[in-house]
Amino acid sequence: MFILTLNCGSSSAKYQVYDWDNRSVISVGIIERIGQEQSSLTHKVPGRKNYEALQPCPDHVKAISWIMETLIHPVHGCLDSISAIGAAGHRVVHGGETFTQSVAVDAQVLTALEACSPLAPLHNPANIAGIRAAQKVLPNIPHCAVLDTAWHQTMPQSSYLYALPYTWYKNHKIRRYGFHGTSYIYTAKRAAVLLGKAPAETNLIIAHIGNGSSICAVKKGVSFDTSMGFTPLEGLIMGTRSGDIDPAIVTYMMRETGMNSTEMENTLNKKSGVLGISEHYIDRRDIHKNAEDGDERCKLAMAMECYRIKKYIGAYSAALSRVDAIVFTAGVGEMNPTYRWKALHGLSSLGIKIDREKNELSHTRNGETCISADNSPVKIYVIPTDEELVITEDAHALMSGTYDTHTRFRYSFQSPNYRNKARDTALKNETATNPKLETILAQPVN
């Protein structure tokens, strides 16, 4: 049987097909520029040349129909028939306080998700449009929603409430929700495996650093606090998002410049962060390269971002009292040693000692590495995330009736013997080119 995962944005649809019987990914792809004059599809099947195509794609129904046509294409496809797909899992950004775990989608669930749309107006409508489109194209299979916010529903009120009029929370649900939950489920469970502990015995600080970045304090295996808040705008400095600022700046600049609320929201979300400081760059590879070439703004953007990460790690270390491991994940966290070094160097008083040579060696999305010094009381891991696998396993479990909340559900990747076939193959090629990489690969503690 095959499980389809879908992650639909306002103008895109990412997909993956997973062979459940053989525990392997057989296809990944994305359609971009949905709703524009010409949409593009990139379709990848392991061992083959990527397939790319263009055609008009006015809405998500047409996009998902195009995905299905591609999956069974006689030359480029990976399935004999669409009927081989047994279930579909959908990423949904915001579940409010309604959803504390993944859920099978029915009319009532869709209504509840739509009620959360004002909390995530840029994300939830697109996620829901993707679900509705997929139900039209694949009406005879179960669909499930996996919520980014569900992981964080274990936070205590002291973590998730703001010091605002309490009626704002009661009447308008103003609170910290947190995001990147699917990534945190995967990395938290994998960190527990590497530590040789049950998840409920682990205290972690996980930094998901990408274009959108957040950090999560994990206490006894569950979310205790996180940097993103009511929206994904709060917390760390990001590619185009400001992260934490004095809220009085908003009203001050609106008075000074005449900006309206829409313009201000757009500035904070799309024109700030490292783009705002550098004035030119969003991609941290560009920031890093130009900083090394002497660009003072890029140096400043990198310094500010890494300092903000360091501050959160210090705060969460105090909040947790005991930290078993620091974990880096997502694009920048997995692939940029300089950012990790700047964020962690100088924290030895907290028991966090990063090994410079090990850190420089860790530059892979295919293997889990340990970059802490041998005498570091706190382990430092780089764990490539796998949100699609979490969605896949939740969808299968909901379909088969075996699903439960993550504290009582056991994922395949919680086994010390878990292997990702595609990553293993790619890692073998990497270590053949760079044998030293093998020396820092993390192994589960027995």
N, C-alpha and C positions, 0 to 999 in steps of 0.2 A: 504494500500500500504506500501511497505517496501523500505527503502533507504539503500544502501550499501556504506560504506566508506572504502577506501583503502589508506594505507600509505606504499608505497613500498620503501625499501632500497636496497642496492646492493645485499644483501644476505638474505633479510627478506621481509615479507608481513604481515602487521597488518591489521585486518579488524574488522568491527562492522556492525551489522544489526539493524536498527531502525524501529520500528513499528510506522509509521506516524499517523495512525488513533488513536492509544491508547497512543501516546507520551511516548514510553518506549523502552529501549534497550532490545532486545531479544537474542542477542549473541555477544560475542567478541572473538577474537582469534588471533593467530600469527603462521606463518610458518617461521622457522629459518633454516639457513644453506642451502639456495637455491644455487644450483650449486655444492654442495659437494656430496660426495658419498651417504650420508644418511641425508635427511632433517627431521625435527621434526615439528609436529603440536600440538598446545595446543588450545582446543576449549572449551569455557565456555558458558553455558546457565544458567540463574538464576534459583536457586532451584534444580539444578542437580549437580552431581559429574563431575568434569572436565574430558574431554575426551582427551587423548593423543595418538599420533600415529607416526610411522616412515615409510618413504618410499623414494625412490630416487625421486629427484625433480630437474631436470637439469636446468630449466629456469622459468621465471615468468609466462609463459603461463601454464606450468604444475602446478605451485603453485596455480594459481587462479582457474584452473580446479579442483584441489584438494579441495580448499575452497568451491566451488559450490557443489561438491559431498558430502562434510561434512554437508553443510547447509540443504540438503534434505535427509540426511541419515535416514533410518527408525527408528533407535534407538537414535542416537545422534543429529539428525538435529533439526531445528527449523522452517523450511518452508515446505509446501506441494509440492511446485513447484518453480523452478527458475523464472518462469514467474511472480511470485508475486513481484519480485524486479522491481521497477519502475524507478529507477535512481541510478547512482553511482557517488560519490564525491571522488576526488583524492587530496591528499596533494601534492603540488609541492613546493619545497623550494625557487626557484629563478625565478622571472618573469621580472627581469631587470626593465627598465623604460617603458616597453611595456604594462604591465598589472597593472592597478590601482585598480582592483577589481576581484572577481571571474568570471569565464568565461566558457561558454559551449564549449566543445572540438570538433574541426573539424580539417581537414587537415592543414588549415592555422595556427590555434592556435598551433598545434603540431610542425610545422616548426618554429614558433616564440619561443616556449619553447626550442627547440633544439638549437636555436641560442644563448640562454642564458646559455647553458651548460658550456662554458668556464669560466663563472663566478661562477659556482658551480659544478666542475667536479666530486666531490664525491657524489653528491645528485641528480642533475637533470637527468642524464642518467638513474639512477635507477627509479626515479619517472616516467619518460617518458616510460620506458620499461614496468612498471606496467600498465600505461594507455593503451598502445598498446595491451598488453596481455589481459586486461579486455575487450577491444573492440572486440577481437577475440572470447572470451568466451561468452560475452554478447553483441552481435552486434545490438540488436533491442531496446536498451534503451539509453537515453541521458547520457552522461558522462560530468562531469564538473571538472575544475581544480581550486583549492583554493590555492592561492599563499601566502607563508609566508611573502614575501616582500611587498605585495600590501598595507597592513595597513600603512606602513611607507612612502608611496608616497606623503603624505601631508607635509613632512618635508620641511622647507624653505632651499634655497641654502646655507645660512649661517650655517645650521646644517649638510647638507649632502655633501658639497664639502670639499676636502682636499686642503691644501695649497701647491699644486704641480703644475707643468706647466699645464695651462688650456687646452692645446692641449691633455693632457692625458685624460681629461674628454671628450672632443669633439670627439677624435678619438678612444679611447679605453674604454669609459664609466667607468673610475675610479672614484668612489664616494662611499659614505656610502649608503648602501641599507637597513640594518637592517633585523632581522629575528624574529621568534616566533610571527609573526603577528596574527595568528589565536587565539593564547592564549591571546594576548592583546585585541583583539576584545571582547572576552568573559568577561575577568576580568574588562575591562574598563566599559562595559555596566552594569555589575553586581554592580560595585562600585557606579555608578550613581544611580542605584536603591536604594542601601543601604543609600546613602546620601540624597535621596529624591529630586534629581535634574535631569534636562534634561542633557543628555551627553554633549551637547554643552556648558553647564554651569560649567563643572567640570575640575579641574586641578589635575592631579594625578601623582604619581611616582610609577610605577609597577615594581617589581623585580621578574623575572621569574628565579628561582634558582634551577637548576638540574644538571645533568652531563654537559650539555651545559647551560650556564647562560647568561642572558642579562637583561638590565634594560631600561625602556622607560619613557620619560617625555611626559605626555599627557596634551596638552594645548587646552582648549575649546573642549574637547572630541576627539581630533585627535592627531596623533603622531607628536611631535615637535622635539624630538631628541631621539637617542637610542645608546646604548653602542657598539653593534656589528656593523661592518662596511662593507667594500667591501666584506668580507667573515665573517663567524661566529667566526673567530679567535680573533678579536679585543674586547677590553672591559674588562669585569670582569675576574677574575681568575676562571677557570673551572676544571672539573675532570681531563682532560688531555691537555687542551689548555692553553697557557700562558696568554692570554689576553694582555693588553697594555704592550709594551716594547719599549725601545729606538731602532728604526730601524737600527741604526748603529751596534748594537750587531750582527745582521744577517751577514753583510758583514765581520765584524771583525772575528767572529767564523769560517766563511767559509775559510778565509785566514789562520787562526791559525790551523785549523784541517784538511783542505782539503775537507770538506763536500761539496757535490754538492747541487743544488737547491732542488732536490727531497728529499734528506736526511734532509736538513734543514726544509723543509715544514713538513715532517713526524715528526721531533722532536718537532716543535712548536705546532703541532696539536694533537700528540698522546703520547708524552713523557714528556710533561710539566705540567703546572697547579699543582694541589695538588699532583698528582702522581710524578711530577718532584721534588717537595720539600720533600715529605715523602719518596720517592723512592720505596714505596711498595703499596700504597693504592689509589684507585680512589673513591670508595663509601664513602660518607661523614659519614655514620654510622660507618664504620671502622676507619675513621679519628677521629671522635668524641670519640669513645670508647677508642682508643689507646691514645688519648690526655688525657682523664681522668685517664688512667692508668700510665701516666707519660712520654709517648713517646714525646721527645722534638721536633722531626721533625713534628709530627702530630699537636702538639700545635702551632708550627710556621705556618704550612699550614693553619690551621683554622684561626689564627690571621691575616694572610695576606689576605685571602679570604674575611673575614668580614670587614677588613679595606678598601679594595677596594670597597666593596658595600657601605660602609659609605661615602667614598669620592664622589662616583657618586650621592648619595642621596643629599649630601651637594651642589654639583655643580648644580644639576637639581632643587633644591630648589631655588637657586639664579636665574637660568634661567627662572623659572616659576613665580617668585615673590610671588604668592599665591598658596599654596598647600592645597587641600581639604582633601586628604587622601594618605597614603602610603599603597600599596597593596603587599603582598607576595603571590606567587603562585608557582606551580610545586613541584617536589618531596621534595627537601630540604626546599624550602620556606614554604610548607604546613606542613611538618612533623618534623622540627628541631627547637625547641624553642631557643636553645643555639645560633645558627647562627643568628636568628632574634634579640636576645638580644644584642649580640656583635655588630651587624650592626647599631642598633638604640640607644643604651644606650649612654647618653651624648649629645644628640641632642636637649635638651629642649630649647636652645637658638633659635632654628629654629621652635619652637612650636610643636616639635615632642616628646611626652612623652609616653614611653611604660610602661605598668603595668606588673611588673615581675610575679605576681601570675597568671594574666590572660594569659600571654604569655606561661607560663609553662603548663597551662590547654589545650592550643590549640595544638592538635596533632591528626588531623583528615583530611581525604580526603572526608568526607561526609557532612560537614556543614561549613557555612561561619561564621567566628568568628571576634569579635572586641577585640583587645588586647591593645588598647590605654588607658591611664589613664583617669579618669572621667573629669579631668580638662585640658586635652590635646587639644589645638586648632586644631591640625591636627589629624584626625582619622587614626587608623592603623587597617587594615583588613587583614585577611588571607582568601583568596578565592580560593578553589579548582578549577582548570581550567577544561574546557570541550571543547577541540578543535574539537572533533568528532561531537559535536552538532552543532557547527558553520558550519562545512563542510556539515552536513546533511541538515541544513536549507537552506544553499546556493544552494545545489543541487536541493532541492525541488522547491525553488523559481525560479531558472533558468529553470527548467522543465515546471513550470506553467506560466512563463512569468511575475512574480511579483517581480523579483529581481532588486535591485538597489544598488548603492554604500552605504556603511554602515552608512553614515551620513543621508541618506534618507530612509533607510530600517529599519524596526522594527523587531527585533528577539523576539521569544516567551519568552526568559529569561529576556527581558527588562520589563516584567510585574511584579509588586510587588507581584502578586499571583503565580508566576512561582514556580513549584515544580519539583524536580527530584525524581521519584518514587523509583528507586533503592537506591539512596543515602538516602532518607528519611527512608527507611527500615533499612539500615545499621546504620544510625545515632541513630535510636530508640534503637537499641541493644547496641550501645556505651554509650548512656546516661543512660541506665538501669544499666550498669556496673559502670559508672562514672557520677553520677548525677550533679556534679559541672560543667561539660561541658556545660550543658544547660544554665548556668548563663552567658556565654560569647557568646552565639549564636547571630549573628548580625541580627537585624530586620530593615526593610526599614523605613526610616524617613517619617512620614506623612506630 
